[in-house]
Amino acid sequence: MIVVNLYYTGEKGNARRFAEEMESSGTADKIRAEKGNVRYEYFFPMNDPETVLLIDAWVDQEAIDVHHASPMMQTIANLREKYDLHMRVERFVSEEMPKEDAGFIRA
């Protein structure tokens, strides 16, 4: 699985408005329904009211490539422009947790 953390930053609450419009317009649900999407969720950092974190997870790079080639990307780009957002991205590839670390996880 590939997890991409996208930090959207704006001014005057625009990042939050962007996330709210992604949800209310159904765009986020359409992305969640795409083949290979594992997770698409917005979070709000407690110490930064002008940033929204999107955790976007996919089964593999092929699923991401298909998503990036979809018309959905233009919708997202238009909304980012509308709210004048800037982005920072982190990308992680999952692997099995070592047994040594399992004792620290409370399920």
Secondary structure, 3 states (H helix, E strand, C coil): CEEEEEEEECCCCHHHHHHHHHHHCCHHHHHHCCCCEEEEEEECCCCCCCEEEEEEEECCHHHHHHHHCCCHHHHHHHHHHHCCCEEEEEEEECCCCCHHHHCCCCC
